[in-house]
Amino acid sequence: MSLRFIFMLLLAVSALAVCGADTQNAEARFQQGVKAYEQKDYMLAAENFSSARMLSDQRSMKVKALLREADSYRKAGFLKNEFMCIENLLKSYPSEVDYEKMVDREYAIGDEFFKGHRDPAYASLRWIPWLTGSNHTAEIYKCALDHAPFSDRAPVASLRLARMYIDQQHIKKAIDLLRKLTTDYPDSEARRYAFLELANALMYLARYGDGDGAYNREANEVMADYLRKYPDSKEADWVRKRILESRDINAERLYGLARYYNRVGKTEPAERYLNKVLREYPDSIPADKSEEMLSRLDNRFVPLSFRPEIEPREQEYVTESLPVEAQPIMIAPENSGGRWLLPVRDLGLDSTIKIDRSKIGKD
């Protein structure tokens, strides 16, 4: 028997001994976690379950410990840690867990963060209510959408995530998400609002740096689709006003091209762009200055005898006056010199009392 064989045999035996010891230690830490969980010390329970998971080489133990660790973090109010445990389960052990249930829980955690939940910033100082961590809504929603893009919760999560991207000035990321939402979820209520957010985001890009007018054209298509699908919605008037604005933007772009060509001495293309404004966008705001400029460039140009009236670009709202108070305030507390805590109202005690004598009994 060679020394090499003896050395390998000793190494294998020692490895088995270490493995057995680790398995025993993992089981011991798991039981400590169960005990801490029963005593409602959820953070200690999570730490013990995490140690059991790392010590064990058995796949079943790792899955069991991860599930208990996630539950412990949920009980402790550390939802980001619970989410990380769920992500570990979905990526490493997808066939050994209830995948649908796990993803649904991720969506639920995202909803909690969206509604305002924040994990404590430090586990040891979790009793201080204002020491809170960051908002992880976007990160959690993104992972949940990657795992289950056609979940029942996906449309609302996509809409919320897109709105967050817009608030963070990630306009193009929001547009990609909203495009997907409008095409992939035809029966969802969130789709209606996705049309509006998409039109608004495209109009934003059209106002600032839409070189070839692509964003403006897409915005028009989106708004036309919205009016076809939801003609009686309360947002329809807003969409019609934005369509008028999009025509103004496109007309302004053509007018800007005409000014550029005129400035460099190329009057022919300048006249062509100005004529296009008057022909295709006669009811736009830049039509007046386009007609004026074209009159200066072309002596033969005859202004149009009739152009459509320019409609107002702002929405009209019905104004209602405040209701008349039945008991007008005579003295407000702040003007009473500290004498009254509540307003003093006119009860009409100094008014003439009218008596209907026909209703007075003979007695």
Secondary structure, DSSP 8 states (H G I E B T S, - for coil): --HHHHHHHHHHHHHHHHHHHHHHHHHHHHHHHHHHHHTT-HHHHHHHHHHHHHH---HHHHHHHHHHHHHHHHHHT-HHHHHHHHHHHHHH-GGGS-HHHHHHHHHHHHHHHHHT---BS-GGGTTSTT-B----HHHHHHHHHHH-TTSTTHHHHHHHHHHHHHHTT-HHHHHHHHHHHHHH-TT-THHHHHHHHHHHHHHHHHHTT-TTSHHHHHHHHHHHHHHHH-TTSTTHHHHHHHHHHHHHHHHHHHHHHHHHHHHTT-HHHHHHHHHHHHHH-TTSTTHHHHHHHHHHH-TT----S-------SS-----------SS-EEE-GGGTTTS-SS-EE---TTS-----GGGS---
